[in-house]
Amino acid sequence: MSDTESATTAIDMEGREDRSHLRGEMARSLARGGMEGVQVISWESAEIALTPKRREIIETLREKEIGSVRGLARELDRDKSQVSQDLAKLAELGIVRYEKNGNAKSPRLTQEHIVVEPIV
């Protein structure tokens, strides 16, 4: 690793490299290249977020406007509490946000595209 690289690499609380600045640069580069609405996630986050059930949630939210968590659970033919738990994890990772819809919370993707950072 060069002096320049080591100067821009931080270490997070668990002793891993903090690559958030690199993810930000990658998102900006993709936007400059014409890919707007991009979220670049770490591969650690991808391991958590991109389980088959959570990918199904992401795809459904990308394709359809869902009015509530209960509506999403019905659409997916899954238990509402399990869908809520998956949405909570996706929200924690910044992939999903909620819009108030009367008494319901409407889950929405925060960005149009999700990209996983390069592993090496």
N, C-alpha and C positions, 0 to 999 in steps of 0.2 A: 504494500500500500504506500502510495506517495505521501509526502508531507501535506500536500493540498487535500488529499482524500482524508487523511487522519484528522486534519483540522476541521473538516465539515461533518465528521461522524461523531454523534453523541451516543451515550450509553443510557438505556432506560433503567428503571428501578430494579429490574430483574437481571441486569448485567448484559442485556442484549443490545445490539446496535439500534439506535433510534434512527430509522430511515424515513421518518415522516417528511422531512424536507425533500428527500428524493421523490417520494410519492407526489408531493405537491408540484415539483418540477415536471414530473411525468404527465400529470393532469394538465398543466399549462401547455406543455408541448403538444399533447393530443388536441387540445382546444385550438391552438394555433394551426394545427394541421387540418382543422375542419370538424373534429369530433367534439361537439359541444355536449355539456351535461354529463361529464365523466367523473366518476369517483374511482380513485385508485386505492385499493385496500392491500394491506400486507398479506403475505401468504399465511401468516399465523391466523389472521382474521378470516381468511378464506377457508381455512380448515374448519373453523367454527361455523361460519355462515353458510357454506355451500354444501350442506348435507342434502340428501335427496328431498326431504320434506321442506326444507327452507328454500331450496332452489325452486320447488313447486310454488311456494308462496311468492317468491320474487317474480317468476314467470307470470303467474296469475295477476299480480299487481301491475305488471308491465302491459298486459293485454287487456285488462278490464278495469273499469272504475268500480271499486268496491265501496259500499256505503258504510260498512261496519265490520268489526271483528267477527261478530256472529254471522254476518253475511258471507265473509271470507271462509269461515269454518263450514258453512253450508255448501258453498261453491266447491270446496275441496273434499267434502264428505269426511270431515275430521272433527274430533272433539274440540269444542271451543276453548277449553282450558289449555290444551296442547298447542293450538294455534296461537293463543295469547302468549304462551311461554316462548314459542319460536319468534313471534313478532317482537317481544321484549328483548330478546338477544339481538335480533337484527337492528332494533332501534339503538341498543347500546353500542353497536358497531357503526352506527351512523348511516345505515343502509335504508332504514325505514323511519318515517316520521308519522305523526298523527295529526289529522285535521279534525276539529270539533264539528260534528254534524248533528245538531240538536243535543240529545243525550248520548249519542253514539260517538265513538272515535273511528274515523275513517283512516285506515292505513294507506300510506302513499310511499312510493320510492322517493328518496331524496334526490337521486340523479337518474338520468335516462339510461346511462351505461355504467356497468361495473367492470373494472379492469383489475386483475391481480398483478401486483408488482413482480418483476422478474425475480427468480430465486437466487440467481448468481449475477 
